[in-house]
């Protein structure tokens, strides 16, 4: 049992409110939820899958530009760090 029961109640109320708001946004009533639970889960799954598919197109399109630029920058940073390490090693050998 949690130490602060008041905090738990507030968290449960906020969570219930948010879930209720999402269900209302999806136009799901409590009666529909209990009458057709598997259908509701399927509808939520289809909605989530369509959202992921929609986002995936944009992610892949952006990745065509972002990943090569990231790769070039990472490679240049690697070369710069390698050069600094070599200069430090050379200085230590001269001392």
C-alpha positions as CSV (number, residue, x, y, z in Angstrom):
1,X,0.0,0.0,0.0
2,X,1.4,3.4,-0.9
3,X,2.5,5.7,1.9
4,X,0.3,8.6,0.6
5,X,-3.2,7.4,-0.2
6,X,-4.3,10.9,-1.2
7,X,-1.6,11.1,-3.9
8,X,-2.7,7.7,-5.2
9,X,-6.3,8.8,-5.4
10,X,-5.3,12.0,-7.3
11,X,-3.2,10.0,-9.7
12,X,-6.0,7.5,-10.3
13,X,-8.5,10.3,-10.9
14,X,-6.2,12.0,-13.4
15,X,-5.5,8.7,-15.2
16,X,-9.2,7.9,-15.4
17,X,-9.9,11.4,-16.7
18,X,-7.3,11.1,-19.4
19,X,-8.4,7.6,-20.5
20,X,-12.0,8.8,-20.5
21,X,-11.1,11.8,-22.6
22,X,-9.3,9.6,-25.2
23,X,-12.2,7.2,-25.3
24,X,-14.6,10.2,-25.9
25,X,-12.3,11.5,-28.6
26,X,-12.4,8.0,-30.2
27,X,-16.2,8.2,-29.8
28,X,-16.4,5.2,-27.6
29,X,-19.0,5.0,-24.8
30,X,-18.7,2.8,-21.7
31,X,-21.7,0.7,-22.9
32,X,-20.2,0.1,-26.3
33,X,-16.9,-0.7,-24.6
34,X,-18.4,-3.5,-22.5
35,X,-20.8,-4.8,-25.2
36,X,-18.2,-5.2,-27.9
37,X,-14.9,-5.4,-26.0
38,X,-13.0,-7.4,-28.7
39,X,-14.4,-5.1,-31.5
40,X,-13.3,-2.0,-29.5
41,X,-9.8,-3.4,-29.0
42,X,-9.7,-4.2,-32.7
43,X,-10.8,-0.7,-33.6
44,X,-8.1,0.8,-31.4
45,X,-5.5,-1.5,-32.9
46,X,-6.5,-0.5,-36.4
47,X,-6.4,3.2,-35.5
48,X,-3.0,2.9,-33.9
49,X,-1.7,0.9,-36.9
50,X,-2.9,3.5,-39.4
51,X,-1.3,6.2,-37.3
52,X,2.0,4.3,-37.3
53,X,1.8,3.7,-41.1
54,X,1.1,7.4,-41.6
55,X,4.1,8.4,-39.5
56,X,6.3,5.8,-41.0
57,X,6.1,7.5,-44.4
58,X,7.3,10.8,-43.1
59,X,10.0,9.1,-41.0
60,X,11.4,7.2,-44.0
61,X,11.2,10.3,-46.2
62,X,13.1,12.3,-43.6
63,X,15.6,9.5,-43.0
64,X,16.7,9.7,-46.6
65,X,18.1,13.1,-45.8
66,X,18.9,13.0,-42.1
67,X,20.8,9.7,-41.9
68,X,23.4,10.5,-44.6
69,X,24.0,14.0,-43.1
70,X,24.3,12.4,-39.6
71,X,26.8,9.8,-41.0
72,X,29.0,12.5,-42.6
73,X,29.0,14.6,-39.4
74,X,29.8,11.5,-37.2
75,X,32.6,10.5,-39.6
76,X,34.1,14.1,-39.5
77,X,33.8,14.1,-35.7
78,X,35.6,10.8,-35.6
79,X,38.4,12.0,-37.8
80,X,38.8,15.2,-35.8
81,X,39.0,13.2,-32.5
82,X,41.5,10.8,-34.0
83,X,43.7,13.8,-35.2
84,X,43.5,15.3,-31.7
85,X,44.6,12.0,-30.1
86,X,47.5,11.6,-32.5
87,X,48.6,15.2,-31.8
88,X,48.5,14.5,-28.0
89,X,50.4,11.3,-28.4
90,X,53.1,13.1,-30.5
91,X,53.4,15.8,-27.9
92,X,53.9,13.2,-25.1
93,X,56.6,11.5,-27.1
94,X,58.4,14.8,-27.6
95,X,58.5,15.5,-23.9
